[in-house]
Amino acid sequence: MSKMFKIQKPKIPASLTPFDYNDREDSDINMALISDCTISQEEVEKMRFEEVVFRNVTFLDGAFRFIQLTDVIFERCDLSNVDFTDAIIHRVEFRDSKLLGLNLADATLRNVLFENCNLNMGSFGYADLKEMRFENCSLRNADFYEAKFNKVGFTECDLDDVNFTGTTLKGVDLSTCKFNHLNLSLDLVAGCIVSADQAIGFARLLGVEIKD
């Protein structure tokens, strides 16, 4: 059985000030509630959000490279195809959100939770992931190429056709997840935790012939 680990939750004040993102005057936004709006065609770098809740927010054609998110919650948001390349993300939760094609390549993520999210075709290539969990998420065709994992958990997720090539899966528990096919580096699979049924598929990947 894999060891359970805790992740730190976002530190959000009890009271936040409603904030109209389209009226912003600088690149730092703190202690704000941004809700029920659309942020369209925004292309900025090095924005900083701290102690912020996004609720029912749609991002259209956005690029936020080098964004810094600390103590932030995204709730029922749509960040499909948003570019968060090179982001630094710490104590952040994504809940009940549509994140199709979200680009987190080269990002650094610490204490991050994705819960009930659609992350199909999401990109985590070369990202550094530590103390984070994916719970009840769809990650079909997501890309974790040469990502760095340290205490990363997947619970009840759809991982079909996920690309883990170049990523060490030692200690990663996939036993509650479903998938028909994974892209793996066979020399980096040792120590991955799977169910008895999944083990048959892994054995075939390793070239083991299974006799009925």
C-alpha positions as CSV (number, residue, x, y, z in Angstrom):
1,M,0.0,0.0,0.0
2,S,1.3,3.5,-0.8
3,K,2.0,6.0,1.9
4,M,-0.6,8.8,2.3
5,F,0.7,12.3,2.3
6,K,-0.9,15.6,3.1
7,I,-0.8,18.8,1.0
8,Q,-1.1,22.3,2.4
9,K,-4.4,24.0,1.7
10,P,-4.6,27.6,0.3
11,K,-4.6,30.2,3.1
12,I,-7.6,32.3,2.2
13,P,-8.9,35.1,4.4
14,A,-12.4,34.8,5.7
15,S,-13.4,38.0,3.9
16,L,-12.3,38.9,0.3
17,T,-13.0,42.1,-1.6
18,P,-14.9,41.6,-4.9
19,F,-12.5,42.7,-7.7
20,D,-13.1,43.5,-11.3
21,Y,-10.1,42.1,-13.1
22,N,-10.7,44.3,-16.2
23,D,-10.2,47.3,-14.0
24,R,-6.7,46.2,-12.7
25,E,-3.9,48.7,-12.7
26,D,-0.9,46.6,-11.9
27,S,0.4,43.1,-12.1
28,D,-0.1,42.1,-8.4
29,I,-3.6,41.2,-7.2
30,N,-4.1,40.3,-3.5
31,M,-7.0,39.3,-1.2
32,A,-9.6,39.4,-4.0
33,L,-12.7,37.6,-5.1
34,I,-12.9,37.5,-8.9
35,S,-16.2,36.0,-10.0
36,D,-18.8,35.6,-12.8
37,C,-16.8,37.2,-15.6
38,T,-14.8,36.5,-18.7
39,I,-11.1,37.4,-19.1
40,S,-10.6,37.5,-22.8
41,Q,-7.4,37.5,-24.9
42,E,-5.2,38.5,-22.0
43,E,-1.4,38.1,-22.7
44,V,0.8,39.1,-19.8
45,E,3.9,37.8,-18.1
46,K,4.9,37.6,-14.4
47,M,1.5,38.5,-12.9
48,R,1.2,37.6,-9.2
49,F,-2.0,36.5,-7.5
50,E,-2.0,35.9,-3.7
51,E,-5.0,35.0,-1.5
52,V,-7.4,35.2,-4.5
53,V,-10.5,33.1,-5.3
54,F,-11.7,32.8,-8.9
55,R,-15.3,31.6,-9.1
56,N,-17.2,31.0,-12.3
57,V,-14.5,32.7,-14.4
58,T,-13.9,31.9,-18.1
59,F,-10.5,32.6,-19.6
60,L,-10.5,33.0,-23.4
61,D,-7.3,32.7,-25.4
62,G,-5.2,33.7,-22.4
63,A,-1.4,33.6,-22.0
64,F,0.0,34.1,-18.5
65,R,3.6,33.0,-18.8
66,F,5.7,33.1,-15.6
67,I,2.5,33.6,-13.5
68,Q,2.9,33.3,-9.8
69,L,-0.1,31.9,-7.9
70,T,0.0,31.6,-4.1
71,D,-3.0,30.7,-1.9
72,V,-5.4,30.7,-4.8
73,I,-8.6,28.8,-5.5
74,F,-10.2,28.3,-9.0
75,E,-13.8,27.1,-8.5
76,R,-16.1,26.2,-11.5
77,C,-13.7,28.0,-13.9
78,D,-12.8,27.4,-17.5
79,L,-9.1,27.7,-18.3
80,S,-9.1,25.6,-21.5
81,N,-6.0,26.1,-23.6
82,V,-4.7,28.8,-21.2
83,D,-0.9,29.2,-21.3
84,F,0.7,28.9,-17.8
85,T,4.1,28.0,-19.1
86,D,6.9,28.5,-16.5
87,A,4.3,29.2,-13.8
88,I,5.1,29.0,-10.1
89,I,2.1,27.6,-8.2
90,H,1.9,27.1,-4.5
91,R,-1.0,26.1,-2.2
92,V,-3.5,26.3,-5.1
93,E,-6.7,24.3,-5.7
94,F,-8.6,23.8,-9.0
95,R,-12.1,22.5,-8.2
96,D,-14.9,21.5,-10.6
97,S,-13.2,23.2,-13.5
98,K,-12.7,22.8,-17.2
99,L,-9.0,22.7,-18.0
100,L,-8.8,21.2,-21.4
101,G,-5.4,21.7,-22.9
102,L,-4.1,23.8,-20.0
103,N,-0.4,24.4,-20.6
104,L,1.7,24.0,-17.5
105,A,4.9,23.0,-19.2
106,D,8.1,23.9,-17.3
107,A,5.9,25.0,-14.3
108,T,6.8,24.5,-10.6
109,L,3.9,23.2,-8.6
110,R,3.9,22.7,-4.8
111,N,0.9,21.7,-2.7
112,V,-1.6,21.8,-5.6
113,L,-5.0,20.0,-5.8
114,F,-6.9,19.2,-8.9
115,E,-10.4,18.0,-7.9
116,N,-13.2,17.0,-10.3
117,C,-11.5,18.7,-13.2
118,N,-11.3,17.9,-16.9
119,L,-7.6,18.1,-17.8
120,N,-7.8,16.2,-21.0
121,M,-4.8,17.0,-23.2
122,G,-3.2,19.1,-20.4
123,S,0.5,19.7,-20.7
124,F,2.9,19.1,-17.8
125,G,6.0,18.5,-19.8
126,Y,9.2,19.2,-17.9
127,A,7.2,20.4,-14.9
128,D,8.4,20.0,-11.3
129,L,5.5,18.5,-9.3
130,K,5.8,18.1,-5.5
131,E,3.1,17.3,-2.9
132,M,0.1,17.5,-5.1
133,R,-2.9,15.4,-6.0
134,F,-5.3,14.7,-8.8
135,E,-8.7,13.5,-7.5
136,N,-11.5,12.3,-9.7
137,C,-10.1,14.0,-12.8
138,S,-10.1,13.2,-16.5
139,L,-6.5,13.4,-17.8
140,R,-7.0,11.6,-21.2
141,N,-4.1,12.3,-23.5
142,A,-2.4,14.5,-20.9
143,D,1.4,15.0,-21.3
144,F,3.8,14.5,-18.4
145,Y,6.9,14.1,-20.6
146,E,10.0,14.2,-18.5
147,A,8.2,15.7,-15.5
148,K,9.6,15.4,-12.1
149,F,7.4,13.8,-9.5
150,N,7.8,13.9,-5.7
151,K,4.7,12.8,-3.7
152,V,2.2,13.1,-6.6
153,G,-1.1,11.2,-6.2
154,F,-3.7,10.1,-8.6
155,T,-7.1,9.0,-7.2
156,E,-10.1,7.7,-9.3
157,C,-8.7,9.4,-12.4
158,D,-9.1,8.6,-16.1
159,L,-5.5,8.3,-17.4
160,D,-6.1,6.7,-20.8
161,D,-3.3,7.5,-23.2
162,V,-1.4,9.7,-20.7
163,N,2.2,10.3,-21.7
164,F,4.6,9.5,-18.8
165,T,7.6,9.0,-21.1
166,G,10.8,10.1,-19.3
167,T,9.1,10.4,-16.0
168,T,10.0,8.2,-13.0
169,L,6.9,6.6,-11.5
170,K,8.5,5.1,-8.4
171,G,6.0,5.4,-5.5
172,V,3.2,6.8,-7.8
173,D,-0.1,5.0,-7.0
174,L,-2.3,4.4,-10.0
175,S,-4.3,1.6,-8.5
176,T,-7.6,3.4,-8.3
177,C,-7.4,4.9,-11.8
178,K,-8.6,3.6,-15.1
179,F,-6.7,3.4,-18.4
180,N,-6.5,1.2,-21.5
181,H,-3.1,2.4,-22.6
182,L,-0.2,4.5,-21.1
183,N,2.9,5.8,-22.7
184,L,5.8,4.9,-20.4
185,S,9.6,4.6,-20.2
186,L,9.9,0.9,-19.2
187,D,13.2,1.6,-17.3
188,L,11.3,4.2,-15.1
189,V,8.3,2.0,-14.2
190,A,9.8,0.2,-11.2
191,G,8.1,1.0,-7.9
192,C,4.8,2.2,-9.6
193,I,1.8,1.0,-7.6
194,V,-1.0,-0.7,-9.6
195,S,-3.9,-3.0,-9.0
196,A,-3.8,-6.7,-9.7
197,D,-5.8,-6.1,-13.0
198,Q,-3.6,-3.3,-14.1
199,A,-0.5,-5.4,-13.4
200,I,-1.4,-7.7,-16.3
201,G,-1.2,-4.7,-18.7
202,F,2.0,-3.6,-17.2
203,A,3.5,-7.0,-17.6
204,R,2.6,-7.0,-21.3
205,L,4.4,-3.6,-21.7
206,L,7.4,-5.3,-20.2
207,G,7.2,-8.0,-22.7
208,V,6.0,-10.7,-20.3
209,E,3.8,-13.3,-21.9
210,I,0.8,-14.1,-19.8
211,K,-0.6,-17.7,-20.1
212,D,-4.3,-18.3,-19.4
